[in-house]
Amino acid sequence: MEKKSFEIIVYAPLKYKKALYYYNDKKLNLRIFLKWQNILKNQAFEMISRKKNQAVRLF
């Protein structure tokens, strides 16, 4: 079976663009890029866990 790869990109407002968080879920072969600054890392991962199963690009 072919393993599908998904990317979810979440953009914060421009004023937060300096920070870039990268999350890689090897079980799902899922890569998530979070561009965020004033957000706790735990909050970012919480948001990822809610969004990642959608497997869509978020803008």
C-alpha positions, 0 to 999 in steps of 0.5 A, spaced: 500 500 500 502 506 498 503 511 504 500 518 503 503 524 506 499 530 508 502 537 510 498 542 514 500 549 514 497 554 519 499 561 518 499 566 524 498 573 523 504 577 520 506 580 526 507 573 529 511 570 523 518 570 526 517 563 529 516 557 526 514 550 529 515 544 525 511 538 527 512 531 524 508 525 526 511 519 523 505 514 524 501 518 520 506 520 515 504 527 517 508 534 517 505 540 520 508 547 519 506 552 524 508 559 523 507 562 530 510 566 535 506 568 542 503 562 543 505 556 548 508 550 544 503 546 548 497 550 545 500 549 538 500 541 539 493 541 542 491 545 536 495 540 531 492 534 534 485 537 533 486 539 526 491 534 523 486 528 522 483 533 517 489 532 512 488 539 509 491 545 508 489 551 512 490 558 510 
